[in-house]
Each structure stands twice: as C-alpha cells, then as structure tokens.
Amino acid sequence: MSDGARKLGATLVQNQPGEQLQILQDIIAGQGEFAWVKESLSQPGALVLMGERASLVVDELEYAARLADATNAAWAWIPRRAGSRAAIEAGCFPGLLPRGRLVTDPMARANIDAAWGLTEPLHENLPLCFRCMLTPEAWEQFLPGTTMVMGGVDLRDLEDPEGTREVLKGVKHVIQLEVRQTEITQYADVVLPVAPPHEKSGTFVNWEGRLRPFGQALASHALPDWKVMNLLGRAAGYDLGLDSLAAIWHEYEELGSWEGIRLGAPFRQDPPLFPPKRGRLWSLPGSHCWMRVAARMAKPDLAGTARVPVVRLSAATAQENGITDIAKITGPRGTVTLPVVLTDMPDRVVWMPECSPGSLVHETLGSAYGQLVSLKAAEA
C-alpha cells in the first residue's frame, strides 16, 4: 500500500493482474465481500478515483465508468502525466482526432477537414498516433520519404524502445524540438531548441480536463514550440494556422466538444487466466518519477536523493524461489538484478521500478505490466 493510501486510511483489496475487472463487476453487482463498497459509493459525495495503471488494463476504465453509473458517484482518472489527458484533447491517442472525434467517423473527419481547410481530406487508415507511426509498415505504406518531427519523447517510456530505435534509423529525416539533449538527438538531422515552460506563455490541460493558462516567467529570446512548428510548416508549404496563442485558442474553442459518435466498449471474449508456475511471476512495473526526471536532466546530485531501486515480493514467493537478499528477474529481452524487499502483496507477483537506474523494465526485460517474467536468486 502506498503512503498516500495509508494517510487516507484506505482498505487494500489485493489482487493479481487480470482480476481487477472481476472485482469491479462484483462491486457493481453488490455481491459478497464487496457489497459494502457499492453501498459506500452510493453515498452523496462519493468518488471513484482511478490511478495511472488503470489505463494499462483493457476495459478497466470502462468498468470504472459503469461503477460510477451504478452508484451515481463521480469518477476521475489520474494519469501519470497530466499530458496524457491533454493528448486525448489533442487527438494523439490511437483512433482519435481532436476533442474526442473518431477517425473512423466520416462526419468527424469532414468536420476536421473544414476546420483545418484541408485540400486532401483525411481518411480513416492514416497512422494518427505515435505508436502507429513508428512501425515499418506505416513508413512503407503511408509515409515514404517523410520527415518526422519529434519533441518531448523518452524512448524508455515506450513498450519497445529497441524496435523504435530501429525504425528511427530508417527514417529519412528527423527534426527534434527539445529543451535539452536526449537519446532522440543522436537520430536527429536537425535539433531546434525551444523555450521551456517558464520562458513562454501557454495553457496546460490538467488531469481533470480543465484549462490552466500560464504566463511567461523569465525573459527569453527562445522560440516556443508552436512558433517553431508554424515556421517549419511554412517552409514545407503548409499553413498550420499557428500565428499566435490567440489563433491557437480560437481554433480550440471553434472545434468545441464533439457531440457525434463516441467509441463504445468493444465486445471481446477474454482468455482464461492461469496462475503462473513456480519460478514465473506477473510483473507490476511502478514509477519512481523523481529518479527518472533527475537522470533525464543530467542532475546526479538530485538523482542521488531518489529511492534505491528494489524488487518487491511476498515472503511466500521469496521462500518458494529460495531468494533471500538479491533477485534476478528475466524477461524476453534480458535480465535485471535488484535487492529484495519483502512486502505484503499477492504471491507470484513481482513489483519493480519501471524506469530507474538498474531497472529499465521495457528496455532491459522487454516486458510490460501484467506480463510473465522468470525469477530466481542471484549471488550477492
């Protein structure tokens, strides 16, 4: 249980990966040991609050919405980054256009065509998300000879960092917009420095979807990213309409909230879940955000104040695998070795930092949330 949950006096319902949906269904039905949860959520002022990992479990947010409907409670999702919520507004999620429009909806595409003044209308097969773009198939079919403009991307956040590196090697031209050197820099043909938030004005979209304008705090000659994008567009022969913050704000307001077709929950028969065998565990990567930020900013003194990366196991799991002090976790791509902390948690489940020094789950292990990894004792 996290420190925040302890401060709230929370009751922990332990579960293994894949059991979340069944627990939410039981709460919605008011069945068995969870009947009290539904009764509590039916009280005035109740809130269903979902954390960052809810988006990693297929349909968990959908079931949370159903729970809120069944109890008349408010509900909210807090992503790891507020930018994840803003990405929905901007249409950066798979299958989405700005403000929640579906790329598969002809009316929604026509609406965007008109708002942007497009001479070539959008079609539903365009790879309009980052993950879709960074595939060899997308570059071969849709984007041959295209220049990719990138900014604010950390490859270690992606599920397949190595695959993304291979794709970037084959991109004809890469232009990077950044405030500091990153791994993307080595693939970039041109790096254009842009103003950080305190050297420009703009608006954040917080995790509630509320707009939060901010002003420029420090005098600077650096150009904001939107102005750099506008200049790049003009150089390529396109008018992006980003002439000023007022123009950007006007377009956002003009698009408005979409009242047309919304994406419904797909029907899918989930495969049965089987408990992992001895020596195999479900992985639960977590975040030590301060460590990641300090390392990215090349601030070793700040990084030195971060928590020491550890792997968390239940006492029964450690005993079953003969582990005392140090554990070796192996995934499809490689191995991570970390000191062990025994924790009150489900058996045959392992928790480890997702992106910390010595614990790069996506890059080193090649695994993600809820996937199986191997476990054994390591020599001290």
N, C-alpha and C positions, 0 to 999 in steps of 0.2 A: 504494500500500500504506500502511496506517495505521501510526502509530508503535508501537502495540501489537503489530501483526503483525511488525514489524521486530524488536522485542525478543524475540519468540518464535522468530525465525529461520524464519519461515513461507515456504513456496513459493507464489507467486502464480500462479493459473491465470486468465488474463484471459479474459473472455467478454463478449459483448454481451447486452442484455436479451433474454430468451427462450431463451437457450442453456443456462441453468442445469439444467433438467430433463434434457436430453440428457447433460450431463456427469455428473450424478448417476446416470443409467441406465448409463452406461459404467463408472463406478466399481463399481456393484453387480454388473455383469457381469464385472468384472476385465479389461476389454478395452483393448488398445493401450497408449497412453501413460499410462493411469490404473491399470494393473494394480498398480503399486507402492502406490497409495493404499489399495486394498482390502486388500492384504497387511499394510500398516501398521496399519489399523484393526482387523485381526483379532488383533492382539497384546493380551495382558492389560492392562487399564487404559486402553484406547483410548476416546476420547470424540468423538462427532460434535456439534459446537457450532455452532448456527445463530444468526446475528445478526438484528437488528431487521427488515431488509428482506426476510428470508425469508417473512414473513407477507404481503408485498405481491405476491408471485409465486404465482399459483394453483398449488396442488399441491406447492410446493417443500417445505413441512414434511412432507407425506405421503411424498414421496420420501426425505427425510432419515430418517424412521422406518423405511422399507423398508431403507435402507442400514444402519441400526443393527441391524435384524433379521438382515440378511445377513452381518454381521461379528461379531455378539454384542457390539458396542460399546455403551456408554452414550450417551445423547444428551440434549441440552437446547437450549431456545430462549431467548435473552436478548432480550426486547423492549426498545424504547427506554425505556419506563416500566415499572417493576415493577407499576404499577396495571393494565397490560394483562393480566397473568397473574391478578391478583385479579378482574378483570372476568369472566373465564371462570368462576371460582368463584361469582361473584355472579349469573351468568346474564345479563350485559349484552351478550353477543355475539349477532348475529343467529341466531335459531332455537334459542337455548339458554334453559333455566330454570336455577335454582341447582344447583351441584355437577355440572354436565355433563349434566343431563337434557335431552332433546329436547322442544321444544314440540309437535312432531308426534306424539309418543308418548302415546296415551291413558292408559297406566299411569303415566307420568311426571307428566302433568297431574293425574291423580287423587291421586297422592302429594303434590303441592304443595297441591292443594285441601284435603286433610285436614290437612296441617301448618299451613297458614295459616288454617284454619277458614273458608274462603270459602263464602258462601251462593250466589253465582253462579259456577259453575265456569269455569275458563279454557278458551279454545278456541284452536285452532292458528293462526287468522288474525289474532290480535292483534299489533299492531306493537310487539314487545317488545325493540326495540333503538333506540338513539339515532338512527341513520341512517333507520330505518323511520318513526320518529315524526315526523321533520322533513321530511315530504313533504306537499304539499297534499292528495293522495289520502287519506292517513291521517287528517288532521284532518277532512276532509269525511265519510269513511265511518265512522270509529271514535270520533273524539274531538271532535265539535262542541261548542263551548261549554266545553271543558275548560280547566282551569288547568294550566300547565306549571311545574313546579318544577325549577330548574337550579342547578348548582353545579360549580365547577372546570372549566368549559368555555372553551376558547380557540377562537374561530371560525377562526383562521388554521390550526389543525390539521386542519380538515375539507377534503375534496376540493372542495367547492363552497361557500365562505364566503358568496358573494353570494346564492346560492339560499337558504341558511339564513337570511340576514337578511330576505329577502322573506317566508319562512314565519313568522318571529318577529313581523313586523309584523302578520300576520293572526291571531295567537294572541290569544284574548280576554283572558287574564290570564297574566302571567309573574311568578313569585316566584323571586328569586335568593338562594341561600345562598352567601356568599363571605367571604373574609378581606380583600379589597381591591377597589377599583373596577376593573371590566373592561369590555370592549365590550358584554357582555350587559347591563350596568347600564342602558344607555340604553333597552333594550326592557322593563325590569322595571317592574311597577307597585309592587312592594314589594321592598326589599332587606333581608334579615335577616343581620346579621353573625354569624359563627360562630367558635368558637375554632380557632386554628391548631394543628398537632400538638403543639407544645411547651406548650400551655395545656390539654391534655386527655389522658386515657388512652385506649388502644385497641390495636389489633393490625394490623400490616401483613402482607400476603401477599407474599412476595418472589418473584422470577422462577423459583425452584425449586418454588414452591407451598408453602413452609414458612411456618408462622405465627410472627410475631415480635412479641410483646406489647411495649408501651412504656408508661411511666408519665408522669404529668404533671410537667413540669419547672418550670413557673412558676405561681404562684398567679394565678388569674383568675376573674372573675365572668362571663366569656363562656360561652355555652351551646355544647356540642358539637353537631355537625350531626345526629347521631342523635336527640338530645333535641328539637331544633327540628323534625325530621321527625315525631316522635311527637306533639308538640303540634299541628302542622298537621293530622295525621291525625285527632286527636280533634275539632278544630274542624270538620272536614269530616264527622264522624260515623263515622269508621273507627278501629278499634283495631289499630295496626300491631304491637303487642307489643314495642315498643322501650322498655320501662320502665327498663331498666338494662343495663349492659355484660354482667352475668351472664346476663340474659334473652336478649340477642343471641347470646352464646356458646352458650347451651343450645340455641337453635334451630339454629345452625350445626352443632353436634355431632349433634343429633337427625336432621337431614336426612341426614347421613352421605354417604359416597361412593356414587354411583349404579352399580348392577350390572346395570341393564337395558340397553335398546337404545342403542347408540352410533352416531354418524353415520359412515357409511362414505364412502370416496372416490367421488365421482360419476364416471360414465363420460362422457367428453367428447372429441370429436374436435377437437384444436387446429388452427386455421388455419395455413397455412404462413407462415413469416416471410421477408420480403424485405428485403435491405439497403436502408437509406434512400438516396435520391438525393443528389446534391451540393446543399449548402445546407440539407439536412434532417438532423436528428440525433435519436437517442434521448436523452431526458432522464433523469438519475440524481440526483434531489434528495437531499441529505445534511443532516445536523444539526450546527449549532453551538449546542448546548444552552445553554451559559452565556450566550451573547448573548441568546437568547430569554428566559431567566429574568430576567436583569438588566433587560431592557427591560420585561418584564411587571411587575416590582416597582418600576418608575419609579426606577431607580438609575443615572443617567447615568454616574457615576464607575466603577461596576462594568462597565457596558456598554462603557466606553472601553477596558477591558483585553481585550476579546474580539478574536478574529481579524478581519481585514479581509475582507469578502465578496469572493470571486473566482469566476471560472468556469474550470474546468479542461478542457483539450483536449489531444489528442495533437498533436505537431508536424505530422504529415501533414494532420490536419483543419484546423489553423490555416492552413497553406500553401494547401490546396485552396480555402479561402474567402477568401484574401487578408487574413487577420487578423494583426495584429502586437501591439498593446497592449490594445485595448478591443474587446469583442464585444457585439453586440446580439442577444439571444435573444427570439424572438417565439412566443407560443402563441395558442390560440384567443381569449383574452380581452385580451391586452396584451403589453407588451414590457418586458424587464429589460436594463439595460446595466451590464456589470461589467468590471473589469480582467481580463486573461487571464494564466493561469499554465500553461505547457506542462508536461505530465505524461506519464509512461509509462503509457498506457492505450489501450484499443481505439479504432480510428478511427471517426469519425462517431458518437461518443458524447460528451455534454456532462455534466459534473458541476457543480452549483451548490448553495449553501446553500438549504435548504427554507424557512426562516423566519428571515431576518436582515434588518437594515435595508438596503433597496435590493434585496432578493432574496426576495420573497414568491411562491413558485412557485405555490401553489394559488390565491391571491387575485389576483395580477397576471397571471400567464401563463394560468391556468385549465387547467393540465396536471398530470399526476401521474407517478409512477415508470414508466419504460418507454414513455411516450408520445412521439410525434414533435413536435419543435419546429423552427422555422426559425432559421438562423444567418447573420449577415453582419457585416462590420467596421463599427465605429462610429467617429465622429470623436472625437479626444481633446478 
